[in-house]
Amino acid sequence: MADGEQSEQARRAARTYGAASDHYCLPSLSFWDEWGAATVSQLGLTPGDAVLDLCCGAGASAIPAAAAVSPSGRVLGIDLAEPMLELARGRARSAGLSNVEFRQGDGTRTGFSDDSFDAVVCVFGVFFAADMAGFVAEMWRLVRPGGKLAITTWGPGWCEPASSRFWGFVRDVEPSLFRAYNPWDEITTPAALAELFDRADVDRAVTRAQAREHRLADPADFWDIVLGSGLRGTVDVLSPEQRETVRGRLLESLRAGAVTSVRTDVVFGLASRPPE
C-alpha cells in the first residue's frame, strides 16, 4: 500500500477512537480491559522485561503488562489517539504504576531498532493498518530472541445480535454509510490470523478462538458500546436528527427482542522467537 493510503487509514482510526474516548472506559465496555489482560496473561512476562504495546488505546493491555514486569521492567504504549493516551496515563497513575509510558505515534512506523523488546502486543489494532502483513512483519522485527508477539482480533459477529440491527437502522437513514467503516471484520478466524502471520513471514505462531457473551444490564448499554467503539466513526458523521433516529429505533428493537447480551468473541495469536 502507498504511504498516503496508510496515513489516511491511520487518521480515520485516530479520529474515531479519539471521539470514542469519552465512553471507552465505562463499565458497560469492560470487555476492553478483560481481553487486554487476557492477552497479556499469555506472554509469560517476568520482572525486568521490556514490552511494546501498539495501538494501546486506554491501556487495557499496557497496564497489566506494566504490573507484570515491575519494578524493573518497562512498558511503552503507542497510539495515534491522544485522548486515549490521556485516559491511559490517568489510569496508570491511579494504579500506582510508574514504569509505563504512553506516547502518541503511528505503530506501523516506530523507528525502533531490531530486537528491541521482549514482547510486542497489539490488541484490536492490527486490522486498522492498510497493510496488515507489513504491520505484523514490523512488530515481529522488534521482538528479541526468546521473546513473543501477541496479536488479538475480534471473532466473527462482533456484538451480535445488536450490531446488525445498528447497521440496519444506519442504512435506513443514510444508505451510503452502511458498513462503510467496519475494518474489524477483515480478520475474524484462527485460520485468517494464521494466514496473516504467514504473509508476514512469522513462524512459530499459534492461533485460537475464544467465545464470550458480554452482558447488557440494559439495552442502553449497547448505545454506550456504539459510542465507545469503532462504531463511533459512523455515528459522528450522522446528523443529530439521524443519530437520534438510529438510537431510538435501535434501543426499541433491542428491548422488543429482549437482547440481554452481545458476542465479544476473540481470536488470539501468539508467536515466539527461538532463543539464541
Buried (B, 14 or more C-beta within 10 A) or exposed (E): EEEEEBBEBBEBBBBBBBBBBEBBBBEBBBBBBBBBBBBBEBBEBEEEBBBBBBBBBBBBBBBBBBBBBBEEBBBBBBBBBEBBBBBBBBBBEEBEBEBBBBEEBBBBEBEBEEBBBBBBBBBBBBBBBBBBBBBBBBBBBBBBEEBBBBBBBBBEBBBBBBBEBBBBBBBEBBEEBBEEBBBBBBBBBBEBBBBBBEEBEBEEBBBEBEEBEBEBEEBBBBBBBBBBBBBBBBBEBBEEEBBEBBBEBBBEBBEEEEBEBBBBBBBBBBBBBEEE
